[in-house]
């Protein structure tokens, strides 16, 4: 058992360390500093192991800390229908039942289990027991620490706090034992990630009982909650024998892991098939365009359903919202001053709205799957002059797509400003419209630029660039930050226009200089 644990933990740690090192190699400013023999370098291996250990610690404790803080303690403090300790136990008991259904640990198929049991043919029973025991140890450690801290804060007695971790482990173990008996009866192993309709209904019922019943003044008595926790511990003790003596772990894992790998492959293929189904084969024989212009025209015509249909729908929805707002202003004059003030001071909020409206990520995804995926195998396609020419053509097309809803939103804002009382400076109407259009242009340029500079896809159309994910995530948070900004319309619009114009120029320069090296299919 001890040897199996060391091998299992080493395998999981190696997989995680290599993933961390691979991610570091994808960061442009760092990868040049890293040696080619990165995966063999003991110092970098040590760094990866330190980061892996930090991540393991976070998984073991941070999640449980947030669970006790947010979902139990703070939630219990919102109600005044019963003592906080009683509500704490009420919520904890019901959430523990949900957790037992969703997180069994032993029926969770992962890649490291696939490598260990299918590829390396490790002893399935020993592997299952040591990895499950390790997960249960983390549950007991985390729940003991934070159960004691938050339980005492809410007024629980020491013996009640001590029930919390052992009851959680016991209830999880009883669910595992039941699942193993069910496998012996039916021969079917069910992944904990495959939650059926019945299970979701049960989970929804427990959630409603956990947070809804205290709101109407009904809470489980503390004695009843303690009794349920004690029963959970007893059931767990009875379940240990079943888990320990179960002899068909290899058959269970073969089912789960083969299904898991098959589902991963199906998910990859479904994305590709969905993209291919959206292609509309049309007649292009009458086209008088040549070269990249013809290639782009063919691409746009065949993907009109993806590119234009969503933009047209967003434009129609935006037009409907604007019409409703204008009618509201006309029929409820009291809101005129409020709407007028909001339009004149909340333009930064529309950075986030234009972020969601933009179709840039969908455009680049389809570009790679149905065009660049094949053409990047040709050397002429990666020449600087060809890259820049096609970049400009594609930028023009995605701008057309994104400008449709942007025009509706910009014109709608100007109309709402006029109907709600207008402004003493007529230039504000123009700045409203133009700034929205420039925001749309910025996101069009931004997503196409990072696609060319960080091309994230491999031959299997999977995203393999950690830097790309970081940039996309950073874009989201920056746009969220603009929701808190309050700047007069004219000043913000002017700044937006200047920034977007400068960004477009910089993007073209960066693409011309660096895309010949970065615009390639990832390994």
C-alpha positions in Angstrom: 0.0 0.0 0.0 2.8 2.4 0.9 4.6 1.8 -2.4 1.4 2.2 -4.3 0.7 5.5 -2.6 4.2 6.8 -3.4 3.8 5.8 -7.1 0.3 7.2 -7.4 1.3 10.5 -5.7 4.5 10.7 -7.8 2.5 10.1 -11.0 0.0 12.8 -10.2 2.7 15.2 -9.1 4.7 14.6 -12.3 1.7 15.2 -14.5 0.9 18.4 -12.7 4.6 19.6 -12.7 4.9 19.0 -16.4 1.7 20.9 -17.0 3.0 23.8 -15.0 6.3 23.8 -16.8 4.5 23.6 -20.2 2.4 26.6 -19.2 5.5 28.6 -18.3 7.0 27.8 -21.7 4.0 29.3 -23.4 4.5 32.8 -21.8 6.4 34.9 -24.4 8.5 36.9 -21.9 9.5 33.9 -19.9 10.0 31.1 -22.5 13.2 32.7 -23.9 14.7 32.5 -20.4 13.9 28.8 -20.0 16.3 26.2 -21.3 15.4 23.7 -24.0 16.1 20.9 -21.5 13.4 22.4 -19.2 11.8 19.1 -18.3 15.1 17.6 -17.3 16.5 20.5 -15.3 16.4 19.7 -11.6 16.0 23.3 -10.5 12.9 23.9 -12.7 11.6 20.5 -11.6 11.9 21.7 -8.0 10.1 25.0 -8.9 7.3 22.9 -10.5 7.1 20.7 -7.4 6.9 23.7 -5.2 4.1 25.2 -7.3 2.4 21.8 -7.3 2.6 21.6 -3.6 1.1 25.0 -3.2 -1.7 24.0 -5.5 -2.3 20.8 -3.5 -2.5 22.9 -0.3 -4.9 25.3 -1.9 -7.1 22.4 -3.1 -7.0 20.8 0.3 -7.8 23.9 2.4 -8.8 27.0 0.5 -11.9 25.4 -1.0 -13.0 24.1 2.4 -12.3 27.5 4.0 -14.5 29.3 1.5 -17.2 26.6 1.8 -17.5 27.1 5.6 -17.2 30.8 5.4 -19.5 31.6 2.5 -22.0 28.7 2.2 -22.4 27.9 5.8 -21.3 30.6 8.3 -22.3 33.8 6.5 -25.4 32.2 5.2 -26.4 31.2 8.7 -25.8 34.8 9.9 -28.4 36.1 7.4 -31.3 34.5 9.3 -32.8 35.6 12.6 -35.5 32.9 13.0 -33.3 30.7 15.2 -29.9 30.7 17.0 -27.0 30.9 14.6 -25.6 27.6 15.7 -28.8 25.8 15.0 -29.0 27.3 11.5 -25.3 26.5 11.0 -26.0 22.8 11.7 -29.2 22.8 9.6 -27.3 24.2 6.5 -24.3 22.0 7.1 -26.3 18.7 7.3 -28.2 19.4 4.1 -25.1 20.6 2.1 -23.2 17.5 3.3 -25.8 15.3 1.8 -25.4 17.2 -1.5 -21.6 16.9 -1.3 -21.9 13.1 -0.8 -23.8 12.8 -4.1 -21.6 15.1 -6.1 -18.1 14.3 -4.7 -17.5 10.7 -4.0 -13.8 11.0 -5.1 -13.5 7.3 -5.9 -15.8 7.5 -8.9 -14.2 10.6 -10.4 -12.3 9.6 -13.6 -9.2 11.7 -14.2 -6.2 11.5 -16.6 -3.8 10.5 -13.8 -6.0 7.5 -13.0 -6.1 6.6 -16.7 -2.3 6.7 -16.9 -1.9 4.7 -13.7 -4.5 2.0 -14.2 -4.9 1.6 -18.0 -1.4 2.5 -19.2 0.8 1.4 -16.3 -1.5 -1.4 -15.1 -1.2 -0.6 -11.4 -3.0 -2.7 -8.9 -6.5 -1.2 -9.1 -7.7 -2.1 -5.6 -4.6 -0.7 -3.9 -4.6 2.4 -6.0 -8.3 3.0 -5.3 -7.9 2.5 -1.6 -4.8 4.7 -1.1 -6.1 7.6 -3.3 -9.5 7.5 -1.7 -7.9 7.3 1.8 -5.8 10.4 0.9 -8.8 12.3 -0.2 -10.7 11.4 3.0 -7.7 12.5 5.0 -7.8 15.9 3.3 -11.6 16.1 4.1 -11.0 15.3 7.7 -8.1 17.7 8.1 -9.9 20.6 6.4 -13.2 20.1 8.0 -11.7 19.6 11.4 -9.8 22.9 11.3 -12.5 25.1 9.8 -15.3 23.2 11.5 -13.8 24.1 14.8 -13.1 27.7 13.9 -16.4 28.6 12.3 -18.5 26.3 14.5 -17.2 28.0 17.7 -17.8 31.4 16.1 -21.5 30.4 15.6 -21.9 29.1 19.1 -21.5 25.3 18.7 -20.1 23.2 21.5 -16.8 21.3 21.0 -18.4 17.9 20.6 -20.7 19.3 17.9 -17.7 20.7 16.0 -16.0 17.4 16.2 -19.0 15.7 14.6 -18.7 17.8 11.5 -15.6 16.3 9.8 -16.3 12.7 10.7 -19.9 12.9 9.6 -18.9 14.4 6.2 -16.4 11.5 5.7 -18.9 8.9 6.9 -21.7 10.1 4.6 -19.4 10.2 1.6 -18.2 6.6 2.4 -21.7 5.3 2.8 -22.6 6.7 -0.7 -19.5 5.0 -2.1 -20.4 1.7 -0.5 -23.9 1.9 -1.9 -22.5 2.6 -5.3 -20.2 -0.4 -5.1 -23.1 -2.7 -4.1 -25.1 -1.2 -7.0 -22.3 -2.2 -9.4 -22.3 -5.7 -8.1 -26.0 -5.9 -8.7 -26.1 -4.2 -12.2 -22.5 -4.3 -13.5 -22.7 -0.6 -14.4 -20.3 1.9 -13.0 -21.5 5.5 -12.8 -19.2 8.4 -12.8 -19.8 11.1 -10.2 -19.8 13.6 -13.0 -22.8 12.0 -14.6 -25.6 13.4 -12.5 -29.0 12.4 -13.7 -32.4 14.2 -13.6 -33.4 12.4 -10.4 -30.2 13.3 -8.7 -30.5 17.0 -9.7 -34.1 17.1 -8.4 -32.9 15.7 -5.1 -30.0 18.2 -5.0 -32.4 21.1 -5.8 -34.7 19.9 -3.0 -31.8 19.8 -0.4 -30.6 23.3 -1.5 -34.1 24.7 -1.2 -34.4 23.1 2.3 -31.0 24.4 3.4 -31.5 28.0 2.5 -35.3 28.3 2.0 -36.7 26.7 5.2 -34.8 29.1 7.6 -36.3 32.0 5.7 -39.8 30.9 6.6 -38.9 30.1 10.2 -38.4 26.3 10.0 -35.0 24.9 11.1 -33.9 21.4 12.1 -33.6 21.2 15.9 -29.9 21.1 17.0 -30.5 17.6 18.5 -31.9 16.3 15.2 -29.0 17.7 13.2 -26.5 16.2 15.7 -28.4 12.9 15.4 -28.1 12.9 11.6 -24.4 13.6 11.9 -23.9 10.7 14.4 -25.9 8.4 12.0 -23.6 9.5 9.2 -20.6 8.5 11.2 -22.0 5.1 12.1 -23.0 4.5 8.4 -19.4 5.4 7.4 -18.0 2.9 9.9 -20.2 0.2 8.5 -19.3 1.2 4.9 -15.5 0.8 5.5 -15.7 -3.0 5.3 -17.5 -2.9 2.0 -15.0 -0.5 0.5 -12.0 -2.5 1.9 -13.2 -5.9 0.7 -14.5 -4.9 -2.8 -12.6 -6.8 -5.4 -13.7 -5.4 -8.7 -12.1 -2.0 -8.8 -10.3 -2.7 -12.0 -13.6 -3.5 -13.8 -15.1 -0.3 -12.3 -12.3 1.9 -13.4 -12.0 0.4 -16.9 -15.6 1.3 -17.5 -15.3 4.8 -16.0 -11.9 5.7 -17.7 -12.7 4.3 -21.1 -16.0 6.3 -21.0 -14.1 9.3 -19.8 -11.5 9.2 -22.6 -14.3 8.5 -25.1 -16.3 11.5 -23.9 -13.2 13.8 -24.2 -12.8 12.6 -27.8 -16.5 13.0 -28.5 -16.4 16.6 -27.1 -13.5 17.5 -29.4 -15.3 16.0 -32.4 -18.6 17.5 -31.6 -17.1 21.0 -31.6 -15.6 20.4 -35.0 -18.7 18.8 -36.4 -20.9 21.7 -35.1 -18.5 24.1 -36.8 -18.6 22.1 -40.1 -22.4 21.9 -40.0 -22.6 25.6 -40.0 -20.8 25.8 -43.4 -23.2 26.8 -46.2 -22.0 25.7 -49.6 -23.0 28.4 -52.0 -22.3 29.4 -55.6 -19.1 31.6 -55.9 -18.6 31.1 -59.6 -19.6 34.7 -60.3 -16.9 36.2 -58.1 -14.4 38.5 -59.7 -12.0 38.5 -56.7 -8.6 36.9 -56.6 -6.1 35.5 -54.1 -6.8 36.2 -50.4 -9.8 38.4 -51.2 -11.4 35.4 -52.9 -10.4 33.1 -50.0 -12.0 35.5 -47.6 -15.1 35.9 -49.6 -15.5 32.2 -49.8 -15.0 31.8 -46.1 -17.6 34.6 -45.2 -20.2 33.2 -47.5 -19.9 29.7 -46.2 -19.9 30.8 -42.5 -22.6 33.5 -42.8 -24.8 31.5 -40.4 -22.2 31.7 -37.6 -20.9 35.1 -38.3 -23.9 37.2 -39.3 -26.9 35.5 -37.8 -25.8 36.0 -34.2 -24.9 39.6 -34.9 -28.3 40.2 -36.5 -30.1 38.7 -33.5 -28.1 40.8 -31.0 -28.9 43.9 -33.1 -32.6 43.1 -33.0 -32.6 42.4 -29.3 -30.7 45.7 -28.7 -33.2 47.6 -30.9 -36.1 46.1 -28.9 -34.5 47.1 -25.6 -33.9 50.7 -26.9 -37.5 50.9 -28.0 -38.8 49.7 -24.7 -36.6 52.3 -22.9 -37.8 55.1 -25.1 -41.4 54.2 -24.6 -40.8 54.0 -20.8 -39.3 57.6 -20.9 -42.3 58.9 -22.9 -45.0 57.3 -20.7 -43.2 57.8 -17.4 -41.7 61.3 -17.6 -40.5 61.1 -14.0 -37.6 58.9 -15.1 -36.3 61.4 -17.7 -33.7 63.0 -15.4 -32.5 59.6 -14.1 -32.0 58.2 -17.6 -30.4 61.4 -18.9 -27.9 61.3 -16.0 -27.1 57.6 -16.5 -26.4 58.0 -20.2 -24.2 61.0 -19.6 -22.1 59.4 -16.9 -22.2 55.6 -17.4 -20.6 55.3 -20.9 -17.7 53.2 -19.4 -20.3 50.6 -18.4 -20.7 49.9 -22.2 -17.2 48.6 -22.4 -18.4 45.5 -20.6 -21.6 45.3 -22.8 -19.5 45.6 -26.0 -17.2 42.9 -24.7 -20.2 40.5 -24.5 -21.7 41.7 -27.8 -18.4 41.2 -29.7 -18.1 38.0 -31.9 -14.3 38.0 -32.1 -13.6 34.7 -30.3 -16.2 32.8 -32.3 -14.8 34.3 -35.5 -11.2 33.2 -34.7 -12.4 29.8 -33.6 -14.1 29.1 -36.9 -11.2 30.6 -38.8 -8.8 28.0 -37.3 -11.1 25.0 -37.5 -12.3 25.5 -41.1 -9.5 27.5 -42.7 -6.2 28.0 -41.0 -6.1 24.5 -39.6 -5.2 23.3 -43.1 -3.6 26.3 -44.7 -1.0 26.7 -41.9 0.8 23.6 -43.3 1.9 25.7 -46.3 5.0 27.9 -46.0 3.6 30.7 -48.3 0.7 31.2 -45.9 3.2 32.3 -43.1 5.1 35.0 -45.1 4.9 38.4 -43.4 3.3 40.2 -46.4 0.7 37.4 -46.7 -0.1 37.4 -43.0 -0.5 41.2 -42.9 -2.7 41.3 -46.0 -5.0 38.5 -44.8 -5.0 40.1 -41.3 -6.3 43.4 -42.8 -8.9 41.6 -44.9 -10.2 39.6 -41.9 -10.2 42.6 -39.7 -12.4 44.4 -42.2 -14.9 41.5 -42.2 -15.1 41.0 -38.4 -15.5 44.8 -38.0 -18.5 44.7 -40.4 -20.1 41.9 -38.3 -19.5 43.7 -35.0 -20.5 47.1 -36.2 -24.1 46.0 -36.9 -25.1 45.6 -33.2 -22.7 48.4 -32.2 -24.5 50.9 -34.6 -27.8 50.0 -33.1 -26.6 50.4 -29.5 -24.8 53.7 -30.3 -27.7 55.2 -32.1 -30.1 53.9 -29.4 -28.1 55.7 -26.7 -28.1 58.9 -28.6 -31.9 58.6 -29.1 -32.4 57.9 -25.4 -30.3 60.9 -24.5 -32.4 63.1 -26.8 -35.8 61.8 -25.6 -34.8 62.1 -21.9 -34.1 65.8 -22.2 -31.0 66.1 -24.4 -27.8 67.9 -23.7 -26.5 71.4 -24.0 -23.5 70.2 -26.0 -24.7 68.6 -29.4 -21.3 67.0 -29.9 -22.2 64.5 -27.1 -24.6 62.8 -29.5 -21.8 62.2 -32.0 -19.4 61.1 -29.3 -21.8 58.6 -27.9 -22.3 56.9 -31.3 -18.6 57.1 -32.4 -17.3 55.8 -29.0 -19.5 52.7 -29.2 -18.3 52.1 -32.7 -14.7 52.4 -31.7 -15.2 50.1 -28.7 -16.6 47.5 -31.2 -13.5 48.1 -33.5 -11.2 47.7 -30.5 -12.6 44.2 -29.6 -12.5 43.2 -33.3 -8.8 44.2 -33.5 -8.0 42.8 -30.0 -9.2 39.2 -30.5 -7.9 38.9 -34.1 -4.5 40.2 -32.9 -4.1 37.8 -30.0 -5.2 35.0 -32.3 -2.3 35.8 -34.7 0.3 36.5 -32.0 -0.6 33.7 -29.6 -2.3 31.2 -32.0 -3.6 28.9 -29.2 -4.8 25.8 -31.1 -3.0 22.5 -31.8 -3.8 20.1 -34.6 -6.6 18.6 -32.5 -8.2 22.1 -32.3 -7.5 22.2 -28.5 -6.4 25.4 -26.8 -2.9 24.8 -25.7 -1.7 28.4 -25.0 -1.7 29.4 -21.3 -0.8 33.0 -22.3 -3.9 33.2 -24.6 -6.1 32.1 -21.7 -4.4 34.7 -19.4 -5.0 37.5 -21.9 -8.6 36.5 -22.5 -9.2 36.4 -18.7 -7.4 39.7 -18.2 -9.6 41.3 -20.9 -12.7 40.1 -19.0 -11.5 41.6 -15.7 -10.5 44.9 -17.2 -13.9 45.2 -18.8 -15.5 44.4 -15.5 -13.4 47.1 -13.9 -14.8 49.7 -16.3 -18.3 49.0 -14.8 -17.1 50.9 -11.7 -15.8 53.9 -13.6 -17.9 57.1 -13.7 -16.5 59.7 -16.2 -18.4 62.3 -18.3 -19.4 61.0 -21.7 -17.3 63.4 -23.8 -14.1 62.8 -21.9 -14.4 59.0 -21.9 -15.5 58.9 -25.5 -12.5 61.0 -26.6 -10.2 58.8 -24.7 -11.8 55.7 -26.2 -11.4 57.0 -29.7 -7.7 57.9 -29.3 -6.9 54.6 -27.5 -8.6 52.4 -30.1 -7.0 54.2 -33.0 -3.6 53.8 -31.5 -4.3 50.1 -30.7 -5.2 49.4 -34.3 -1.9 50.8 -35.5 0.1 49.0 -32.9 -1.7 45.7 -33.7 -0.9 45.9 -37.4 2.8 46.5 -36.6 3.0 43.7 -34.0 1.2 41.2 -36.4 3.6 42.1 -39.2 6.7 41.7 -37.1 5.9 38.7 -34.9 3.0 36.7 -36.5 5.4 34.9 -39.0 6.9 33.3 -35.9 3.9 32.8 -33.7 1.1 32.1 -36.3 1.6 28.3 -36.5 -0.1 25.2 -35.3 0.9 24.4 -31.8 2.5 21.1 -30.9 
